[in-house]
Amino acid sequence: MAALGLLRTSTDDLDTFVAVPPDVAAGRLSRPIEQSLLRGREQLVAVREALSTTAAVYQQQSRNDTSVRLLRGSEVIRDTLRSSNVTCRGEVQAVQPGGPRPPHTLEETLVQSLAIVTRGVRHRTIYQHTVRTHTHMLDYMREVHTAGGRFRTTEALFDRMTIYDRTVALIADQRDERTDHALLIGHPGITGFLAGVFDPHGTRRIRSTSPRTPGPHR
């Protein structure tokens, strides 16, 4: 009982014990525990506040470090391209190796390309020289060129890629030689590098190897 604080010695007689009200005894026993808990809560709050100041930095860095995403499936890739065509505000840079496109593909591409250039977005595309002998490709390029788009052709091209506003890029995923896989890149260091690779090819004058069908070229 004394250990629980329910008994104490009498002030009049040290050999005599008197009862202590249980609530008083409970208060005395619980006070150091409560103080310890209070210090623990204060330490917990301090730790959380200290870590919260670094959370934003960590999240931003994590986004930068994991901003390469694999797109699986041709429809997923097309949907991503459509969405990016709508949201881009300054510039589209595209490299399209592989020769002429099918007419049904050009129909959709024409609608998207005209929508881009008519709202003032700079649109530049590089094809291979083989497109200059393809009637549908020439018709498509002439129409977009008239609206403000620019095209170049060359004999050999690096891999397919499309860059939006120098901040987002889609490139071919060559690991398994699959045409229905692509990489969506949002890291500014990578997209800036890719845009820099495109620039000298997209701005210099490249002469056609087909003099009888020069096509749009400026």
Accessible surface in RSA format (square Angstrom, percent):
REM  Atomic radii and reference values for relative SASA: ProtOr
REM  Chains: A
REM  Algorithm: Lee & Richards
REM  Probe-radius: 1.40
REM  Slices: 20
REM RES _ NUM      All-atoms   Total-Side   Main-Chain    Non-polar    All polar
REM                ABS   REL    ABS   REL    ABS   REL    ABS   REL    ABS   REL
RES MET A   1   136.27  70.6 101.70  67.3  34.57  82.3  75.10  63.8  61.17  81.0
RES ALA A   2    62.95  57.9  45.87  70.8  17.08  38.9  46.14  65.0  16.81  44.5
RES ALA A   3    96.58  88.8  61.93  95.6  34.66  78.8  74.38 104.7  22.21  58.8
RES LEU A   4   100.91  56.2 100.04  71.6   0.87   2.2 100.04  70.3   0.87   2.3
RES GLY A   5    20.89  25.8   0.00   N/A  20.89  25.8  20.28  55.6   0.61   1.4
RES LEU A   6    38.53  21.5  37.14  26.6   1.39   3.5  37.14  26.1   1.39   3.7
RES LEU A   7    62.64  34.9  52.55  37.6  10.09  25.4  52.55  36.9  10.09  27.1
RES ARG A   8   110.20  46.3 104.40  53.2   5.80  13.8  38.50  52.6  71.70  43.5
RES THR A   9    59.73  42.5  52.73  53.5   7.00  16.7  28.76  38.6  30.97  46.8
RES SER A  10    15.44  13.0  14.20  18.9   1.24   2.9   2.10   4.5  13.34  18.7
RES THR A  11   123.27  87.7  89.26  90.5  34.01  81.1  72.87  97.9  50.40  76.2
RES ASP A  12   139.71  97.9 102.05 101.6  37.66  89.1  34.52  81.2 105.20 104.9
RES ASP A  13    68.22  47.8  64.21  63.9   4.01   9.5  24.43  57.5  43.79  43.7
RES LEU A  14   138.26  77.0 126.14  90.2  12.12  30.5 126.14  88.6  12.12  32.6
RES ASP A  15   130.36  91.3 104.50 104.0  25.87  61.2  31.17  73.4  99.19  98.9
RES THR A  16    59.76  42.5  56.41  57.2   3.35   8.0  45.44  61.0  14.32  21.7
RES PHE A  17   114.91  57.5  91.98  57.0  22.93  59.7  91.98  55.8  22.93  65.6
RES VAL A  18    50.17  33.0  45.87  41.5   4.30  10.4  50.17  43.6   0.00   0.0
RES ALA A  19    84.81  78.0  60.69  93.7  24.12  54.9  60.73  85.5  24.08  63.8
RES VAL A  20     8.92   5.9   3.81   3.4   5.11  12.3   4.59   4.0   4.33  11.7
RES PRO A  21    74.45  54.3  68.52  62.5   5.93  21.6  73.76  60.9   0.69   4.3
RES PRO A  22    98.16  71.5  95.05  86.6   3.11  11.3  95.36  78.7   2.80  17.4
RES ASP A  23   107.99  75.6  91.06  90.6  16.93  40.0  47.85 112.6  60.14  60.0
RES VAL A  24    62.87  41.4  55.52  50.3   7.35  17.7  61.78  53.7   1.09   3.0
RES ALA A  25     2.22   2.0   2.01   3.1   0.21   0.5   2.12   3.0   0.10   0.3
RES ALA A  26    55.17  50.7  48.82  75.3   6.35  14.4  54.31  76.5   0.87   2.3
RES GLY A  27    26.26  32.4   0.00   N/A  26.26  32.4  24.41  67.0   1.85   4.1
RES ARG A  28   130.76  54.9 119.81  61.1  10.95  26.1  41.36  56.5  89.39  54.2
RES LEU A  29    87.43  48.7  81.05  58.0   6.38  16.0  82.83  58.2   4.60  12.4
RES SER A  30    39.52  33.4  38.48  51.4   1.04   2.4  31.07  66.2   8.46  11.8
RES ARG A  31   124.17  52.1 123.84  63.1   0.33   0.8  41.92  57.3  82.26  49.9
RES PRO A  32    75.85  55.3  70.52  64.3   5.33  19.4  72.04  59.5   3.81  23.7
RES ILE A  33   107.38  61.1 104.39  77.8   2.99   7.2 107.33  77.3   0.05   0.1
RES GLU A  34   104.10  59.8 100.64  76.1   3.46   8.2  36.97  71.5  67.13  54.8
RES GLN A  35    90.44  50.6  88.52  64.7   1.92   4.6  25.25  53.8  65.19  49.4
RES SER A  36    58.13  49.1  52.81  70.5   5.32  12.3  15.78  33.6  42.36  59.3
RES LEU A  37   101.70  56.6  98.68  70.6   3.02   7.6 100.48  70.6   1.22   3.3
RES LEU A  38    88.03  49.0  88.03  63.0   0.00   0.0  88.03  61.8   0.00   0.0
RES ARG A  39   132.33  55.6 131.64  67.1   0.69   1.7  58.16  79.5  74.17  45.0
RES GLY A  40    33.45  41.2   0.00   N/A  33.45  41.2  27.81  76.3   5.64  12.6
RES ARG A  41   136.42  57.3 134.11  68.4   2.31   5.5  66.15  90.4  70.27  42.6
RES GLU A  42   102.13  58.6  92.95  70.3   9.19  21.9  41.51  80.3  60.62  49.5
RES GLN A  43   119.93  67.1 116.26  85.0   3.67   8.7  41.08  87.4  78.85  59.8
RES LEU A  44    85.76  47.8  81.89  58.6   3.87   9.7  85.27  59.9   0.48   1.3
RES VAL A  45    78.76  51.8  78.06  70.7   0.70   1.7  78.76  68.4   0.00   0.0
RES ALA A  46    56.56  52.0  48.82  75.3   7.74  17.6  52.06  73.3   4.50  11.9
RES VAL A  47    81.32  53.5  78.05  70.7   3.26   7.9  81.25  70.6   0.06   0.2
RES ARG A  48   154.61  64.9 149.15  76.0   5.47  13.0  53.28  72.8 101.34  61.4
RES GLU A  49   107.52  61.7 104.91  79.4   2.61   6.2  40.69  78.7  66.83  54.6
RES ALA A  50    62.25  57.2  48.17  74.3  14.08  32.0  57.21  80.6   5.04  13.4
RES LEU A  51   116.24  64.7 113.19  81.0   3.05   7.7 113.38  79.6   2.86   7.7
RES SER A  52    69.63  58.8  52.14  69.6  17.48  40.3  43.25  92.1  26.38  37.0
RES THR A  53   101.95  72.5  76.15  77.2  25.80  61.5  74.16  99.6  27.79  42.0
RES THR A  54    76.63  54.5  75.51  76.6   1.12   2.7  63.58  85.4  13.05  19.7
RES ALA A  55    41.15  37.8  35.40  54.6   5.75  13.1  41.15  57.9   0.00   0.0
RES ALA A  56    70.81  65.1  62.53  96.5   8.28  18.8  66.31  93.4   4.50  11.9
RES VAL A  57   107.46  70.7 102.59  92.9   4.87  11.7 106.67  92.7   0.79   2.1
RES TYR A  58   155.40  72.6 150.88  85.8   4.52  11.8 109.87  82.6  45.53  56.1
RES GLN A  59    99.10  55.4  96.81  70.8   2.29   5.5  24.48  52.1  74.62  56.6
RES GLN A  60    85.47  47.8  85.47  62.5   0.00   0.0  39.23  83.5  46.24  35.1
RES GLN A  61    94.73  53.0  94.11  68.8   0.62   1.5  35.76  76.1  58.98  44.7
RES SER A  62    33.63  28.4  29.75  39.7   3.88   8.9  28.73  61.2   4.90   6.9
RES ARG A  63   137.43  57.7 130.99  66.8   6.44  15.3  72.09  98.5  65.34  39.6
RES ASN A  64    40.06  27.6  37.98  36.7   2.07   5.0   1.97   4.7  38.09  36.8
RES ASP A  65    94.90  66.5  60.89  60.6  34.01  80.4  26.24  61.8  68.65  68.5
RES THR A  66   103.59  73.7  79.63  80.7  23.96  57.1  70.15  94.2  33.43  50.5
RES SER A  67    26.12  22.1  13.13  17.5  12.99  29.9  23.48  50.0   2.63   3.7
RES VAL A  68    73.73  48.5  50.21  45.5  23.51  56.7  50.21  43.6  23.51  63.8
RES ARG A  69   139.15  58.4 135.86  69.3   3.29   7.8  61.35  83.8  77.80  47.2
RES LEU A  70    47.22  26.3  29.09  20.8  18.13  45.6  29.09  20.4  18.13  48.8
RES LEU A  71     3.18   1.8   2.14   1.5   1.03   2.6   3.18   2.2   0.00   0.0
RES ARG A  72   155.95  65.5 143.70  73.3  12.25  29.2  48.83  66.7 107.13  64.9
RES GLY A  73    24.81  30.6   0.00   N/A  24.81  30.6  23.65  64.9   1.16   2.6
RES SER A  74    47.89  40.5  41.74  55.7   6.16  14.2  22.35  47.6  25.54  35.8
RES GLU A  75    86.57  49.7  84.12  63.6   2.44   5.8  55.41 107.2  31.15  25.4
RES VAL A  76    70.01  46.1  68.55  62.1   1.46   3.5  69.78  60.6   0.23   0.6
RES ILE A  77    24.30  13.8  24.30  18.1   0.00   0.0  24.30  17.5   0.00   0.0
RES ARG A  78   105.07  44.1 103.97  53.0   1.10   2.6  40.42  55.2  64.65  39.2
RES ASP A  79    70.73  49.5  65.51  65.2   5.22  12.4  26.86  63.2  43.87  43.8
RES THR A  80    25.21  17.9  20.24  20.5   4.98  11.9  14.98  20.1  10.23  15.5
RES LEU A  81    50.83  28.3  50.83  36.4   0.00   0.0  50.83  35.7   0.00   0.0
RES ARG A  82    76.75  32.2  75.55  38.5   1.20   2.9  46.46  63.5  30.29  18.4
RES SER A  83    64.98  54.9  56.51  75.4   8.47  19.5  33.56  71.5  31.42  44.0
RES SER A  84    14.19  12.0  12.42  16.6   1.77   4.1   3.77   8.0  10.42  14.6
RES ASN A  85    20.29  14.0  19.74  19.1   0.56   1.3   4.00   9.6  16.30  15.8
RES VAL A  86   100.24  66.0  97.68  88.4   2.56   6.2  97.91  85.1   2.33   6.3
RES THR A  87    85.42  60.8  74.75  75.8  10.67  25.4  60.07  80.7  25.36  38.3
RES CYS A  88     2.74   2.1   0.00   0.0   2.74   6.4   2.74   6.9   0.00   0.0
RES ARG A  89   163.89  68.8 143.22  73.0  20.67  49.2  73.35 100.2  90.54  54.9
RES GLY A  90    41.44  51.1   0.00   N/A  41.44  51.1  31.59  86.7   9.85  22.1
RES GLU A  91    17.49  10.0  17.38  13.1   0.12   0.3   9.35  18.1   8.15   6.7
RES VAL A  92     3.52   2.3   3.52   3.2   0.00   0.0   3.52   3.1   0.00   0.0
RES GLN A  93     0.49   0.3   0.36   0.3   0.13   0.3   0.00   0.0   0.49   0.4
RES ALA A  94     6.75   6.2   6.72  10.4   0.03   0.1   6.75   9.5   0.00   0.0
RES VAL A  95     0.00   0.0   0.00   0.0   0.00   0.0   0.00   0.0   0.00   0.0
RES GLN A  96    35.45  19.8  35.31  25.8   0.13   0.3   5.04  10.7  30.41  23.1
RES PRO A  97    25.04  18.2  24.98  22.8   0.06   0.2  24.99  20.6   0.05   0.3
RES GLY A  98    63.43  78.2   0.00   N/A  63.43  78.2  35.06  96.2  28.37  63.5
RES GLY A  99     6.06   7.5   0.00   N/A   6.06   7.5   5.65  15.5   0.40   0.9
RES PRO A 100    52.59  38.3  35.02  31.9  17.56  63.8  35.02  28.9  17.56 109.1
RES ARG A 101    35.45  14.9  34.01  17.3   1.44   3.4  22.33  30.5  13.12   7.9
RES PRO A 102    62.40  45.5  55.70  50.8   6.70  24.4  61.88  51.1   0.53   3.3
RES PRO A 103    62.90  45.8  60.83  55.4   2.08   7.5  62.11  51.3   0.79   4.9
RES HIS A 104   132.96  72.7 122.23  85.0  10.73  27.4  87.56  90.2  45.40  52.8
RES THR A 105    50.87  36.2  46.76  47.4   4.11   9.8  38.29  51.4  12.58  19.0
RES LEU A 106    10.38   5.8   9.49   6.8   0.89   2.2   9.67   6.8   0.71   1.9
RES GLU A 107   119.89  68.8 113.83  86.1   6.06  14.4  44.57  86.2  75.32  61.5
RES GLU A 108    68.30  39.2  61.58  46.6   6.72  16.0  37.76  73.0  30.55  24.9
RES THR A 109    43.60  31.0  41.71  42.3   1.89   4.5  29.62  39.8  13.98  21.1
RES LEU A 110    38.90  21.7  38.90  27.8   0.00   0.0  38.90  27.3   0.00   0.0
RES VAL A 111   103.16  67.9  98.84  89.5   4.32  10.4 101.32  88.0   1.85   5.0
RES GLN A 112    39.21  21.9  35.20  25.7   4.00   9.5  25.97  55.3  13.24  10.0
RES SER A 113     4.03   3.4   3.95   5.3   0.08   0.2   0.04   0.1   3.99   5.6
RES LEU A 114    43.95  24.5  43.76  31.3   0.19   0.5  43.95  30.9   0.00   0.0
RES ALA A 115    51.52  47.4  40.60  62.7  10.92  24.8  47.93  67.5   3.59   9.5
RES ILE A 116     3.53   2.0   3.53   2.6   0.00   0.0   3.53   2.5   0.00   0.0
RES VAL A 117    12.85   8.5   1.86   1.7  10.99  26.5   1.90   1.6  10.95  29.7
RES THR A 118   100.04  71.2  63.13  64.0  36.91  88.0  57.05  76.6  42.99  65.0
RES ARG A 119    96.97  40.7  60.63  30.9  36.34  86.5  59.28  81.0  37.69  22.8
RES GLY A 120    66.99  82.6   0.00   N/A  66.99  82.6  36.83 101.1  30.17  67.6
RES VAL A 121     6.41   4.2   1.37   1.2   5.05  12.2   1.60   1.4   4.81  13.0
RES ARG A 122   127.78  53.6 118.96  60.6   8.81  21.0  51.05  69.8  76.73  46.5
RES HIS A 123    12.16   6.6  11.10   7.7   1.06   2.7   2.74   2.8   9.42  11.0
RES ARG A 124     8.94   3.8   8.94   4.6   0.00   0.0   7.81  10.7   1.12   0.7
RES THR A 125     4.94   3.5   3.85   3.9   1.09   2.6   2.16   2.9   2.78   4.2
RES ILE A 126     0.57   0.3   0.57   0.4   0.00   0.0   0.57   0.4   0.00   0.0
RES TYR A 127     6.93   3.2   6.93   3.9   0.00   0.0   0.06   0.0   6.87   8.5
RES GLN A 128    40.08  22.4  40.05  29.3   0.03   0.1   1.17   2.5  38.91  29.5
RES HIS A 129    16.92   9.2  14.69  10.2   2.23   5.7   8.77   9.0   8.15   9.5
RES THR A 130    79.12  56.3  72.62  73.6   6.50  15.5  77.01 103.4   2.11   3.2
RES VAL A 131     0.13   0.1   0.13   0.1   0.00   0.0   0.13   0.1   0.00   0.0
RES ARG A 132     3.77   1.6   3.77   1.9   0.00   0.0   0.97   1.3   2.80   1.7
RES THR A 133    80.27  57.1  48.64  49.3  31.63  75.4  32.37  43.5  47.90  72.4
RES HIS A 134    47.05  25.7  44.31  30.8   2.74   7.0  27.44  28.3  19.61  22.8
RES THR A 135    94.04  66.9  88.31  89.5   5.73  13.7  53.12  71.4  40.92  61.9
RES HIS A 136    91.96  50.3  88.83  61.7   3.13   8.0  51.07  52.6  40.89  47.6
RES MET A 137     0.00   0.0   0.00   0.0   0.00   0.0   0.00   0.0   0.00   0.0
RES LEU A 138    10.28   5.7  10.28   7.4   0.00   0.0  10.28   7.2   0.00   0.0
RES ASP A 139    76.00  53.2  69.98  69.7   6.02  14.2  29.64  69.7  46.36  46.2
RES TYR A 140     9.93   4.6   6.05   3.4   3.88  10.1   6.53   4.9   3.40   4.2
RES MET A 141     2.15   1.1   2.15   1.4   0.00   0.0   1.58   1.3   0.57   0.8
RES ARG A 142   116.17  48.8 113.89  58.1   2.28   5.4  52.80  72.2  63.37  38.4
RES GLU A 143    85.77  49.2  77.93  59.0   7.84  18.7  30.94  59.9  54.83  44.8
RES VAL A 144     0.00   0.0   0.00   0.0   0.00   0.0   0.00   0.0   0.00   0.0
RES HIS A 145    29.92  16.4  26.26  18.3   3.67   9.4  14.75  15.2  15.17  17.7
RES THR A 146   119.55  85.0  88.48  89.7  31.07  74.0  71.18  95.6  48.37  73.1
RES ALA A 147    41.12  37.8  10.44  16.1  30.68  69.8  21.36  30.1  19.76  52.3
RES GLY A 148    37.82  46.6   0.00   N/A  37.82  46.6  21.65  59.4  16.17  36.2
RES GLY A 149     0.00   0.0   0.00   N/A   0.00   0.0   0.00   0.0   0.00   0.0
RES ARG A 150    62.88  26.4  62.38  31.8   0.49   1.2  23.81  32.5  39.07  23.7
RES PHE A 151     2.47   1.2   1.05   0.7   1.42   3.7   1.59   1.0   0.88   2.5
RES ARG A 152    26.87  11.3  26.40  13.5   0.47   1.1   3.43   4.7  23.44  14.2
RES THR A 153     2.08   1.5   2.08   2.1   0.00   0.0   2.08   2.8   0.00   0.0
RES THR A 154    18.95  13.5  18.95  19.2   0.00   0.0   1.24   1.7  17.71  26.8
RES GLU A 155   133.95  76.9 122.38  92.6  11.58  27.6  41.32  79.9  92.63  75.6
RES ALA A 156    78.61  72.3  62.24  96.0  16.37  37.2  63.31  89.2  15.30  40.5
RES LEU A 157    32.62  18.2   0.94   0.7  31.69  79.7   4.68   3.3  27.95  75.2
RES PHE A 158    65.68  32.9  51.88  32.1  13.79  35.9  63.36  38.4   2.32   6.6
RES ASP A 159    79.82  55.9  73.29  72.9   6.53  15.4  18.26  43.0  61.55  61.4
RES ARG A 160   101.78  42.7  99.78  50.9   2.00   4.8  40.32  55.1  61.46  37.3
RES MET A 161     8.47   4.4   7.31   4.8   1.16   2.8   3.15   2.7   5.32   7.0
RES THR A 162    12.90   9.2  12.74  12.9   0.16   0.4   5.42   7.3   7.48  11.3
RES ILE A 163     0.20   0.1   0.00   0.0   0.20   0.5   0.00   0.0   0.20   0.5
RES TYR A 164     8.09   3.8   7.91   4.5   0.18   0.5   6.30   4.7   1.79   2.2
RES ASP A 165    46.22  32.4  31.77  31.6  14.45  34.2  22.36  52.6  23.87  23.8
RES ARG A 166    90.67  38.1  84.60  43.1   6.06  14.4  43.73  59.8  46.93  28.4
RES THR A 167    72.90  51.8  71.36  72.3   1.54   3.7  59.69  80.2  13.21  20.0
RES VAL A 168    51.22  33.7  51.22  46.4   0.00   0.0  51.22  44.5   0.00   0.0
RES ALA A 169     0.00   0.0   0.00   0.0   0.00   0.0   0.00   0.0   0.00   0.0
RES LEU A 170     8.79   4.9   6.59   4.7   2.20   5.5   6.91   4.9   1.88   5.1
RES ILE A 171    40.29  22.9  37.56  28.0   2.73   6.6  40.21  29.0   0.08   0.2
RES ALA A 172    29.04  26.7  16.21  25.0  12.84  29.2  20.34  28.6   8.70  23.0
RES ASP A 173     8.36   5.9   6.02   6.0   2.34   5.5   1.13   2.7   7.23   7.2
RES GLN A 174    94.70  53.0  80.22  58.6  14.48  34.5  40.92  87.1  53.77  40.8
RES ARG A 175   168.73  70.8 132.88  67.7  35.85  85.4  79.06 108.1  89.67  54.3
RES ASP A 176   104.79  73.4  79.73  79.4  25.06  59.3  21.86  51.4  82.93  82.7
RES GLU A 177   152.88  87.8 125.99  95.3  26.89  64.0  44.40  85.9 108.48  88.6
RES ARG A 178   110.40  46.4  97.98  49.9  12.42  29.6  23.46  32.1  86.94  52.7
RES THR A 179   138.41  98.4 108.30 109.8  30.11  71.8  84.31 113.2  54.10  81.8
RES ASP A 180    39.57  27.7  39.57  39.4   0.00   0.0  12.18  28.7  27.38  27.3
RES HIS A 181    28.70  15.7  24.91  17.3   3.79   9.7  15.66  16.1  13.04  15.2
RES ALA A 182     7.80   7.2   7.80  12.0   0.00   0.0   7.80  11.0   0.00   0.0
RES LEU A 183    33.37  18.6  33.37  23.9   0.00   0.0  33.37  23.4   0.00   0.0
RES LEU A 184    29.12  16.2  28.04  20.1   1.08   2.7  28.04  19.7   1.08   2.9
RES ILE A 185     6.19   3.5   6.18   4.6   0.01   0.0   6.19   4.5   0.00   0.0
RES GLY A 186    33.41  41.2   0.00   N/A  33.41  41.2  15.87  43.6  17.54  39.3
RES HIS A 187    54.69  29.9  54.69  38.0   0.00   0.0  36.16  37.3  18.53  21.6
RES PRO A 188    81.02  59.1  72.65  66.2   8.38  30.4  73.47  60.7   7.56  47.0
RES GLY A 189    46.78  57.7   0.00   N/A  46.78  57.7  35.10  96.3  11.69  26.2
RES ILE A 190    67.54  38.4  64.79  48.3   2.75   6.6  67.53  48.6   0.01   0.0
RES THR A 191     0.00   0.0   0.00   0.0   0.00   0.0   0.00   0.0   0.00   0.0
RES GLY A 192    34.21  42.2   0.00   N/A  34.21  42.2  24.82  68.1   9.38  21.0
RES PHE A 193   136.72  68.4 124.99  77.4  11.74  30.5 133.94  81.2   2.79   8.0
RES LEU A 194    25.96  14.5  25.96  18.6   0.00   0.0  25.96  18.2   0.00   0.0
RES ALA A 195     0.00   0.0   0.00   0.0   0.00   0.0   0.00   0.0   0.00   0.0
RES GLY A 196    37.70  46.5   0.00   N/A  37.70  46.5  27.38  75.1  10.33  23.1
RES VAL A 197    51.29  33.7  43.93  39.8   7.36  17.7  50.12  43.5   1.17   3.2
RES PHE A 198     0.11   0.1   0.11   0.1   0.00   0.0   0.11   0.1   0.00   0.0
RES ASP A 199    36.36  25.5  36.25  36.1   0.10   0.2  20.56  48.4  15.79  15.8
RES PRO A 200    69.41  50.6  60.79  55.4   8.62  31.3  69.04  57.0   0.37   2.3
RES HIS A 201    49.93  27.3  49.93  34.7   0.00   0.0  27.09  27.9  22.84  26.6
RES GLY A 202     2.95   3.6   0.00   N/A   2.95   3.6   0.50   1.4   2.45   5.5
RES THR A 203    76.57  54.5  53.56  54.3  23.01  54.8  41.45  55.7  35.12  53.1
RES ARG A 204   127.48  53.5 118.23  60.3   9.25  22.0  52.96  72.4  74.52  45.2
RES ARG A 205   144.73  60.8 116.70  59.5  28.03  66.7  51.36  70.2  93.38  56.6
RES ILE A 206    21.09  12.0  18.20  13.6   2.89   7.0  21.09  15.2   0.00   0.0
RES ARG A 207   181.91  76.4 168.09  85.7  13.83  32.9  67.31  92.0 114.60  69.5
RES SER A 208    32.71  27.6   7.72  10.3  24.99  57.6   7.72  16.4  24.99  35.0
RES THR A 209    89.98  64.0  60.06  60.9  29.92  71.3  54.65  73.4  35.33  53.4
RES SER A 210    14.16  12.0  10.81  14.4   3.36   7.7  12.01  25.6   2.16   3.0
RES PRO A 211   121.46  88.5  95.52  87.1  25.94  94.3 103.70  85.6  17.77 110.4
RES ARG A 212   192.77  80.9 159.36  81.2  33.41  79.5  75.43 103.1 117.33  71.1
RES THR A 213    33.01  23.5  31.47  31.9   1.55   3.7  33.01  44.3   0.00   0.0
RES PRO A 214    78.48  57.2  78.48  71.5   0.00   0.0  78.48  64.8   0.00   0.0
RES GLY A 215    16.61  20.5   0.00   N/A  16.61  20.5   3.08   8.4  13.53  30.3
RES PRO A 216    16.34  11.9   2.99   2.7  13.36  48.6  13.32  11.0   3.02  18.8
RES HIS A 217    34.15  18.7  15.46  10.7  18.68  47.8  15.55  16.0  18.60  21.6
RES ARG A 218   144.98  60.9 127.08  64.8  17.90  42.6  52.70  72.0  92.29  55.9
END  Absolute sums over single chains surface
CHAIN  1 A    13617.7      11540.3       2077.3       8245.3       5372.4
END  Absolute sums over all chains
TOTAL         13617.7      11540.3       2077.3       8245.3       5372.4
